[in-house]
Amino acid sequence: MIRIAAMADVHFAADAVGTLKPHMARLPVLADLLLIAGDLTRLGTVDEVALFIDEIEDAGVPTFAVLGNHDYHGNQAQEIRALLADRGIRPLDGEGATVDVNGACVGIAGVTGFGGGFLGACASEFGEPEMKAFVRHTKRHAARLELALKTLACDLRIALLHYSPIPETLQGERLEIYPFLGSYLLAEAVDRAGADLVIHGHAHEGHEIGKTPGGIHVRNVAQPVIRRAYALYYFDSVGGPLAEPQVDFSGWQYLAH
Amino acid sequence: MTDRIEPTDPYVAEHAREALAADPRTAGLELDVGVAGDAIVLRGMVSTEQRKSAASEVIEERFPGWTVHNELVAREFEEPKRAEHLQ
């Protein structure tokens, strides 16, 4: 079994210190790895990231992260990635990483992604230079995601994004802002390369569960959507059995898909 | 200080949203801002009571004469109560 914890849109800052830490302590007995799908910070400063890392370091499991749009706001993205790496969190920016979990190889391909919209209502690379640059930015991210996924030869492959690859997990958001919340190009990249799960955030008013047109699970783990510090996704058929029962599951609810 | 905007101003909700985005106390909070009569209505979820209070402060300072209906929910997210099993 592979047990994944995932979170996004924490928007951490000094005024939130102490709000998350108490809820991270049990994560190591509930999950084997932690995925963070962007917007770790409110304004994208190194100081905010340092506080965020202090808050989650009790998780004590392999942790991977992509940056979200908020994490870019302070123009310190490079410094933020360096600090994450120094503190043991693997930042992913268009590349893949692997980790051995319970006898299985888990591969994570991470990229922030960008907007542009979805089939039938999406931007195209035409007109003003700014419009072309907007679409090209998304295309670059999609291409890097596809390549990163294709290079992962693992038992389980996960795409970690900030922006959404599908409109289903945006349901609840205003239709007018869908083009700023994601792009079909990301879904196309995942479907071409293949994956077992896509994790994203960014859409606070959206919906947790969806699938790409190719049938790959998509989960929006923005904290306002999951209404928990993190969500848990278990793949029962990948990897060996747990060495010993680590969690009292009584009283838990399960969803099977 | 923003010039006084009359309650009939059709643009006040967007001006309020911009004011919240520009103020360091509330930048990046991604709030839902609307207008109902002579009130500016704030909705959405924030992670601390401090952020909720800051939103009212900014609107009251920048839009004197308007009432603030602060319906923001300050919510702390706890650990999950279930896991989803995927194939």
Interface residues (C-beta under 8 A of the other chain):
Chain A: R3 V10 H11 D15 A16 T19 L20 H23 M24 R26 L27 L30 R42 L43 H70 H73 D196 L197 H204 H217 Q223 P224 I226 R227 R228 A229 Y230 A231 L232 Y233 Y234 F235 D236 S237 W252 Q253 Y254 L255 A256 H257
Chain B: A27 G28 L29 E30 G44 M45 S47 T48 Q50 R51 R75 E76 F77 E78 E79 P80 K81 R82 A83 E84 H85 L86 Q87
